[in-house]
């Protein structure tokens, strides 16, 4: 596994194995994430047929079909802009067009833009020593033993600083943690992906301007480009996270790609210095096997001259200057970064030897088929919803089941008013990825209850003393807001009743977090007066367990992991991880219920 995946896996491993014990929730006051009101895009791209831009509609349709069919590629949004015109915009049910989406590390490239602007304004230089910039925060003794760590080292991910994403789980002063951390090698000599490098770039902007990076960029980048619907989270100290935590709409992501394709120019105004764009988009360091090199906070791509703003699980802006084309993806892939099936599919359709025409004859039939396919993907009629795309094929003791349609009404009525007490109370409604990246740790679900009414069938979860209720869609998804610890998420909920091989009724739920890259899946088996619940999430166990294998050597140097070695070695670690990622929780019918 590449180094750029290790820190993400370590964050989840540390959380699972207890590193968050004693962390005060008040230190991580969550920010309310709200999908903004539906408004028309400001400065939206024109729409055009693919043929008018020299690409066959059929080629794009086949790309959509292959992305959707891939077992490891959970597509949410796809947009293709060529010649400053949108030639493809496809959202995949239950994800809707026009919604903002988590970008993860894709936003690192925006932080890189901000640094270029600050340098152009004369407020910063590439060779400045980071430790001198923050000299007032350093212990005098620490200063003596610090090597030269420059702004450019942060930009190229060659700082060698040991403090990474795992440190933000158990600490409130991320900058202090970074400045006090050890350095594992000579800065500038080796690529080592670390999101805290980007966070420190954001902190530098705040240090020099007195503003958060988001405040600095608002009049210089976002407002001039008509990017108004976004949210960028801050750390506990109020510094824009920089390397993650940004929510953006797909079309606004495409604008940023177009900005760099046009050398920093937008509507005749030079927003980002052209020289900075050129420097950022050339390779400065080798980035490891199966990647194409790293520039300033962005990645090189396979096609000569192409580059990419890349975020884990499938949040990408791919820029092909020679084709005058930008591709945007949002997804929930079961792979983290650059070397993934989704990107390899895109690379196949736009390989280095592919050359689009200047213009092609219009093909109304092929274009109509493409638009119909896009509509089918958004309304879920193509391979109707992901439940039927293998999402429920899990290896359990009760593998055979068949869908029950005729007695839906009976099952819902039978469960009305029933409440089950859960043991142990160790699983949360939010998937692990959300808990880690938004610092919103679970208090554990203590009860699951059901309610049936004329409006529909509802499931209720009691977590941390708070009831969360959502309607279940059976023939279509139902959207609902889930609010926990003052942080809200828009989810789409779909369910079906089945029977297992033993004849027990099973309620299968899929909860898609529409602004995020993750899903939660739950099997609830009704066995007499008790329930057996199996919890899954995507990305999930396979991805994290693969990462666990890759970081075993480093893990075992940590005191927590040394203790695990004494108790039972990596077999125990694997069991703990497996039980946390895909737990089985039991529930007993509450006394007084029947």
C-alpha positions in Angstrom: 0.0 0.0 0.0 1.3 3.5 -0.9 2.5 5.8 1.9 -0.3 8.2 1.1 -2.8 5.7 2.4 -1.1 4.8 5.6 -2.0 7.8 7.6 -5.7 7.5 6.8 -5.7 3.8 7.9 -3.7 4.7 11.0 -6.3 7.2 12.0 -9.0 4.5 11.9 -6.8 1.9 13.6 -5.9 4.3 16.4 -9.6 5.1 17.0 -10.5 1.4 17.0 -7.8 0.4 19.4 -8.5 3.1 21.9 -6.3 6.1 21.2 -9.2 8.4 21.6 -9.8 7.6 25.2 -9.9 10.7 27.3 -10.4 13.1 24.5 -12.9 15.8 25.4 -15.7 16.2 23.0 -15.9 19.9 23.7 -12.5 20.3 22.1 -14.0 19.1 18.8 -17.1 21.2 18.6 -18.6 19.9 15.3 -19.7 22.3 12.6 -23.2 22.0 11.4 -23.1 20.7 7.8 -26.2 21.9 5.9 -26.9 21.4 2.3 -27.7 24.9 1.0 -30.8 26.0 -0.6 -31.3 25.0 -4.3 -29.9 28.0 -6.2 -28.8 28.2 -9.8 -25.1 28.1 -10.4 -23.4 31.4 -10.7 -21.3 31.6 -13.8 -22.4 28.2 -14.9 -20.7 26.6 -17.9 -22.6 26.3 -21.2 -24.0 22.9 -22.1 -23.2 21.3 -25.4 -23.3 17.9 -27.2 -20.1 15.8 -27.1 -20.0 15.8 -30.9 -19.7 19.6 -31.0 -16.5 19.2 -29.0 -15.1 16.3 -31.1 -16.1 13.4 -28.8 -18.6 10.7 -29.6 -21.7 10.5 -27.3 -21.3 6.7 -27.4 -17.8 6.9 -25.9 -19.1 8.8 -22.9 -22.1 6.5 -22.5 -19.8 3.5 -22.4 -17.6 5.3 -19.8 -20.6 5.8 -17.6 -21.7 2.2 -18.0 -18.3 0.8 -17.1 -17.9 3.1 -14.1 -21.3 2.1 -12.8 -20.8 -1.6 -13.4 -17.4 -1.8 -11.6 -17.6 -3.6 -8.3 -15.1 -1.3 -6.6 -16.3 2.0 -8.1 -19.2 3.5 -6.3 -19.9 6.6 -8.4 -21.8 9.6 -7.1 -21.2 12.3 -9.6 -19.4 12.6 -13.0 -19.0 15.8 -15.0 -17.0 16.4 -18.2 -16.2 19.9 -19.4 -14.6 20.4 -22.9 -14.0 23.7 -24.6 -15.5 25.3 -21.5 -18.8 23.5 -22.2 -20.3 20.7 -20.1 -20.7 17.7 -22.4 -21.6 15.2 -19.6 -23.3 15.6 -16.2 -24.3 12.4 -14.5 -25.3 11.8 -10.9 -25.9 8.2 -9.7 -28.9 7.4 -7.6 -29.5 8.2 -4.8 -27.1 11.1 -5.3 -28.7 14.2 -6.9 -27.1 16.7 -9.2 -26.4 20.2 -7.8 -25.5 18.9 -4.3 -22.2 19.7 -2.6 -20.0 16.7 -1.8 -17.0 16.1 0.5 -13.7 16.6 -1.5 -11.2 15.2 1.0 -7.7 15.8 -0.3 -8.8 17.3 -3.6 -8.9 20.6 -1.7 -5.1 20.5 -1.1 -4.8 21.9 -4.6 -6.9 24.9 -3.6 -4.6 25.5 -0.7 -1.7 25.4 -3.2 -3.5 28.2 -5.2 -3.7 30.3 -2.0 0.0 29.9 -1.4 0.8 31.0 -4.9 -1.4 34.1 -4.5 0.3 35.0 -1.2 3.8 34.6 -2.8 2.7 36.8 -5.7 1.6 39.5 -3.2 5.1 39.5 -1.7 4.0 38.1 1.7 5.8 34.8 1.5 8.6 33.0 -0.4 9.2 29.4 -1.2 12.5 29.2 0.7 11.2 30.6 4.0 11.9 28.4 7.0 8.6 27.2 8.5 10.1 27.1 12.0 11.1 30.8 11.7 7.6 31.7 10.5 6.3 30.2 13.8 9.3 31.0 15.9 7.0 32.4 18.6 5.4 29.0 19.1 8.6 27.0 19.4 10.4 26.0 22.6 13.8 27.7 22.5 15.5 24.3 22.9 13.6 22.9 20.1 14.8 25.6 17.7 18.4 24.5 18.1 17.8 21.0 16.8 15.5 21.8 13.9 16.7 21.5 10.3 15.7 23.9 7.5 12.1 23.1 6.7 10.8 25.3 3.9 7.4 26.2 2.4 8.4 24.3 -0.7 9.0 21.2 1.3 5.4 21.4 2.5 4.1 22.0 -1.0 5.9 18.9 -2.4 5.2 16.6 0.6 8.8 16.2 1.4 8.9 17.6 5.0 9.6 14.2 6.6 7.7 15.5 9.7 6.3 12.6 11.7 3.2 14.3 13.0 0.4 13.4 10.6 -3.4 12.8 10.5 -3.3 10.4 13.4 -2.3 13.2 15.8 -5.4 15.3 15.1 -7.6 12.6 16.8 -6.2 13.1 20.3 -4.9 16.7 20.1 -6.4 20.2 20.0 -3.4 22.2 18.9 -2.4 20.7 15.6 0.1 23.3 14.7 1.9 22.9 18.0 1.9 19.1 17.5 3.4 19.5 14.0 6.1 22.0 15.1 7.2 19.9 18.1 7.2 16.6 16.1 10.4 14.8 15.1 11.7 14.7 11.5 12.5 11.3 10.1 14.9 12.4 7.4 16.3 15.3 5.5 13.5 17.6 4.3 13.3 17.8 0.5 14.8 14.4 -0.1 11.8 12.0 -0.1 8.1 12.2 -0.9 5.9 11.3 2.1 2.3 12.2 1.9 1.1 14.0 5.0 -2.1 16.1 5.2 -0.7 18.1 8.0 1.8 19.7 5.6 -1.2 21.3 3.9 -2.7 22.3 7.2 0.5 24.1 8.1 0.3 25.9 4.7 -3.2 27.1 5.7 -1.8 28.2 9.1 1.0 30.2 7.4 -1.7 32.1 5.4 -3.5 32.9 8.7 -0.2 33.9 10.3 0.7 36.3 7.5 -2.7 37.8 6.8 -4.6 37.6 10.0 -7.4 35.8 8.2 -8.4 32.2 7.9 -7.5 30.7 4.5 -11.2 30.6 3.5 -11.5 34.3 4.3 -8.4 35.0 2.3 -9.7 33.1 -0.7 -13.3 34.3 -0.7 -12.7 37.7 -2.5 -9.7 36.4 -4.4 -11.0 33.1 -5.8 -14.5 32.0 -4.7 -16.5 35.1 -5.3 -14.8 36.0 -8.7 -15.6 32.5 -9.9 -19.2 32.4 -8.7 -18.4 29.7 -6.1 -20.9 30.5 -3.4 -22.1 27.1 -2.1 -19.3 25.6 -0.1 -18.2 24.8 3.4 -14.6 24.5 4.6 -14.2 23.2 8.1 -11.7 24.5 10.7 -9.6 22.9 13.3 -10.3 23.4 17.1 -8.1 26.5 16.9 -10.1 28.0 14.1 -7.6 27.4 11.3 -9.0 26.3 7.9 -8.1 22.6 7.7 -6.5 23.1 4.3 -5.9 19.5 3.4 -9.4 18.2 3.9 -12.9 19.3 5.2 -14.1 21.1 2.1 -17.6 20.5 0.6 -18.0 21.7 -3.0 -20.5 21.1 -5.9 -19.2 19.2 -8.9 -19.6 22.2 -11.3 -17.5 24.4 -8.9 -14.8 21.7 -8.8 -14.8 21.8 -12.6 -14.4 25.6 -12.6 -11.2 25.2 -10.5 -9.9 22.7 -13.0 -10.7 25.0 -15.9 -9.0 27.8 -14.0 -5.7 25.9 -14.0 -6.2 24.7 -17.6 -6.4 28.4 -18.5 -3.2 29.2 -16.6 -5.0 30.9 -13.7 -7.2 33.1 -15.9 -11.0 33.4 -15.3 -13.2 35.6 -17.4 -10.2 37.7 -18.5 -8.9 38.2 -14.9 -5.7 36.6 -13.7 -6.8 35.1 -10.4 -3.8 32.8 -9.9 -0.4 33.8 -11.3 0.3 32.0 -14.6 3.9 31.3 -13.5 2.6 29.6 -10.3 0.2 27.4 -12.3 3.1 26.3 -14.5 5.3 25.6 -11.5 2.5 23.7 -9.6 1.6 21.5 -12.5 5.1 20.1 -13.3 6.6 17.2 -11.4 8.8 18.2 -8.5 9.2 14.8 -6.8 8.7 11.1 -7.6 5.6 10.0 -5.7 6.0 6.2 -5.7 5.0 3.1 -7.5 1.9 3.3 -9.8 1.8 7.1 -9.6 3.1 9.7 -12.1 4.8 12.2 -9.8 3.8 15.1 -7.6 3.9 18.9 -8.2 2.8 21.6 -5.7 -0.2 20.1 -3.9 -1.4 18.1 -6.9 -0.6 15.0 -8.8 0.7 14.3 -12.3 -1.5 12.1 -14.5 -0.7 9.4 -17.1 -1.4 11.5 -20.2 1.6 13.8 -21.0 1.0 17.3 -19.6 -2.1 16.3 -17.6 -2.5 16.6 -13.8 -5.1 16.0 -11.1 -6.5 17.4 -7.9 -6.9 14.1 -6.0 -9.0 13.2 -3.0 -9.4 9.8 -1.4 -12.3 7.5 -2.3 -12.8 9.2 -5.7 -12.9 13.0 -5.3 -11.0 14.2 -8.4 -10.5 17.0 -10.8 -8.6 15.7 -13.8 -7.2 18.3 -16.2 -6.2 17.4 -19.8 -4.7 20.5 -21.3 -4.0 19.0 -24.7 -7.7 18.1 -25.1 -9.0 21.3 -23.4 -10.9 19.0 -21.1 -11.7 18.7 -17.4 -13.2 15.6 -15.7 -14.7 15.8 -12.2 -15.6 12.7 -10.1 -17.2 12.2 -6.7 -17.4 8.6 -5.5 -17.3 6.3 -2.5 -14.7 3.9 -3.9 -13.3 1.0 -1.9 -9.9 2.3 -2.8 -8.2 5.4 -1.4 -6.0 7.4 -3.8 -4.4 7.6 -7.2 -3.9 4.0 -8.2 -7.5 2.9 -8.3 -10.0 1.2 -10.6 -12.1 4.3 -11.2 -9.1 6.4 -12.4 -7.8 3.5 -14.5 -11.2 3.2 -16.3 -11.1 6.9 -17.1 -7.5 6.6 -18.3 -8.5 3.8 -20.6 -11.1 6.0 -22.3 -8.7 9.0 -22.6 -5.4 7.2 -23.0 -2.3 9.0 -24.2 -2.9 7.8 -27.8 -6.5 9.1 -27.9 -7.1 12.2 -29.9 -10.5 13.8 -30.1 -11.6 15.5 -33.3 -12.0 19.3 -33.5 -15.7 18.7 -34.2 -17.9 15.7 -35.2 -21.2 15.6 -37.1 -24.1 15.7 -34.7 -25.6 12.3 -33.8 -29.1 13.0 -32.3 -29.7 9.3 -31.8 -26.5 8.6 -29.8 -26.9 11.9 -27.9 -30.5 11.0 -26.9 -29.3 7.6 -25.7 -26.6 9.4 -23.6 -29.1 11.8 -22.0 -31.5 8.9 -21.3 -28.7 7.0 -19.6 -27.8 10.0 -17.5 -31.5 10.2 -16.4 -31.7 6.5 -15.7 -28.6 6.7 -13.5 -30.0 9.6 -11.5 -33.5 8.2 -10.9 -32.1 4.7 -10.2 -33.9 2.8 -13.0 -30.6 1.5 -14.5 -29.7 -1.5 -12.4 -32.3 -0.1 -10.0 -30.4 1.2 -6.9 -27.3 -0.3 -5.5 -29.0 -2.9 -3.3 -29.5 -4.9 -6.5 -25.8 -4.4 -7.6 -24.4 -6.8 -5.0 -24.5 -4.5 -2.1 -26.1 -7.1 0.2 -24.0 -10.1 -0.8 -22.1 -10.6 2.4 -20.6 -13.8 3.7 -22.8 -14.7 6.7 -24.2 -18.0 8.0 -27.5 -17.1 6.5 -26.6 -16.5 2.9 -29.8 -17.6 1.1 -32.6 -15.2 1.2 -35.4 -14.0 -1.1 -37.2 -10.7 -1.2 -40.6 -10.5 0.4 -42.9 -8.1 -1.4 -46.4 -9.4 -0.5 -46.2 -9.0 3.2 -44.5 -5.7 3.6 -47.6 -4.2 5.1 -47.9 -7.1 7.6 -44.2 -6.9 8.7 -44.4 -3.2 9.2 -47.6 -3.4 11.2 -46.2 -6.3 13.3 -43.1 -4.2 14.2 -45.0 -1.0 15.1 -44.1 0.1 18.6 -41.5 -2.5 19.3 -38.3 -1.5 20.9 -35.1 -3.5 21.4 -32.4 -3.0 24.0 -28.9 -3.4 22.3 -25.9 -5.2 23.8 -23.2 -4.2 23.6 -23.7 -0.5 23.0 -20.6 -0.1 20.8 -21.7 0.8 17.3 -22.8 4.2 16.0 -25.0 5.3 13.2 -22.2 7.3 11.6 -19.6 5.2 9.7 -16.1 5.2 11.0 -14.8 7.5 8.3 -17.2 10.2 9.3 -16.4 9.7 13.0 -12.7 10.1 12.3 -12.7 12.9 9.8 -15.3 15.1 11.5 -14.2 14.2 15.1 -17.7 13.1 15.9 -17.2 9.9 17.9 -20.1 7.6 18.7 -21.7 7.2 22.1 -23.1 3.9 21.1 -26.7 2.9 20.0 -28.6 1.6 23.1 -32.0 1.0 21.5 -33.6 0.3 18.1 -37.3 0.9 17.7 -39.9 0.9 14.9 -43.0 2.9 14.1 -45.6 2.4 11.4 -48.1 5.0 10.3 -50.1 6.1 7.3 -47.1 8.2 6.3 -44.8 5.2 6.2 -42.5 2.8 8.1 -39.9 4.4 10.4 -36.8 3.1 12.3 -35.5 4.9 15.4 -32.1 4.7 17.0 -31.3 5.9 20.5 -27.6 7.0 20.5 -26.1 9.0 23.4 -29.5 9.8 24.9 -30.8 11.2 21.6 -33.5 9.6 19.4 -32.8 9.6 15.7 -35.8 8.7 13.5 -35.8 8.1 9.7 -38.4 6.9 7.3 -37.5 3.8 5.2 -38.1 3.8 1.5 -39.0 0.4 0.0 -39.8 1.1 -3.6 -37.7 4.4 -3.6 -35.2 6.0 -1.3 -36.4 8.4 1.4 -34.2 11.4 2.3 -33.8 12.5 5.9 -31.6 14.7 8.1 -29.7 12.9 10.8 -28.4 15.2 13.5 -26.1 14.0 16.2 -23.9 16.1 18.5 -25.2 19.2 16.7 -23.7 17.9 13.4 -26.2 17.1 10.6 -26.1 14.9 7.6 -28.4 14.3 4.7 -29.0 10.6 4.2 -31.0 8.5 1.7 -32.5 5.4 3.3 -33.7 2.3 1.4 -34.8 -1.0 2.8 -36.3 -4.3 1.9 -37.7 -7.2 3.9 -36.3 -10.7 3.1 -36.2 -14.1 4.8 -33.0 -15.9 5.6 -32.3 -19.7 5.1 -33.9 -20.4 8.5 -37.1 -18.5 7.7 -36.4 -15.5 9.9 -37.5 -12.1 8.7 -34.6 -9.8 7.8 -34.8 -6.1 7.3 -32.0 -4.8 5.1 -31.2 -1.1 5.3 -28.8 1.0 3.2 -28.1 4.6 4.4 -26.2 6.7 1.9 -24.7 9.9 3.3 -25.4 12.1 0.3 -22.8 14.8 1.1 -20.1 12.3 2.0 -18.3 9.4 0.3 -19.6 6.7 2.6 -22.6 4.4 3.2 -23.9 2.5 6.2 -25.6 -0.9 5.7 -27.4 -2.8 8.4 -29.0 -6.3 8.4 -31.6 -6.8 11.2 -32.7 -10.4 11.7 -35.8 -10.9 13.8 -35.5 -14.1 15.8 -38.3 -14.6 18.3 -38.1 -11.8 20.9 -34.6 -10.7 19.9 -32.8 -9.2 17.0 -29.4 -9.8 15.6 -27.9 -6.8 13.8 -25.0 -7.0 11.3 -23.3 -3.6 10.6 -21.3 -2.8 7.5 -20.0 0.3 5.9 -18.4 1.3 2.6 -15.5 1.8 2.3 -15.2 -0.9 4.9 -13.4 -3.9 6.2 -11.5 -5.0 3.1 -9.9 -1.7 2.6 -9.0 -1.1 6.3 -7.7 -4.7 6.8 -5.5 -4.3 3.8 -4.1 -1.1 5.3 -3.6 -2.9 8.6 -1.3 -5.4 6.9 0.8 -2.6 5.3 1.4 -0.7 8.6 2.0 -3.6 10.9 5.7 -2.8 11.4 5.2 0.8 12.3 2.2 0.0 14.4 4.0 -2.3 16.7 6.3 0.5 17.8 3.4 2.2 19.5 2.8 1.4 23.2 -0.8 0.5 22.5 0.2 -2.0 19.9 3.0 -3.4 22.0 0.3 -4.2 24.6 -1.7 -5.9 21.9 1.3 -7.9 21.0 1.5 -9.2 24.6 -2.2 -10.1 24.5 -2.2 -12.0 21.3 -0.3 -10.2 18.5 -1.7 -9.2 15.2 -4.4 -11.9 15.2 -6.0 -10.0 18.1 -5.6 -6.7 16.3 -7.3 -8.2 13.3 -10.2 -9.5 15.4 -10.6 -6.1 17.2 -10.6 -4.3 13.8 -13.0 -6.7 12.2 -15.4 -6.6 15.2 -15.3 -2.8 15.2 -15.7 -2.3 11.4 -18.4 -5.0 10.9 -19.8 -5.7 14.4 -22.7 -8.0 15.2 -24.9 -6.5 17.9 -27.8 -8.2 19.7 -31.0 -6.8 21.0 -33.7 -8.0 23.4 -37.3 -6.9 23.2 -37.8 -4.3 25.9 -39.7 -5.6 28.9 -43.4 -4.9 28.6 -43.2 -5.4 24.8 -44.6 -8.5 23.2 
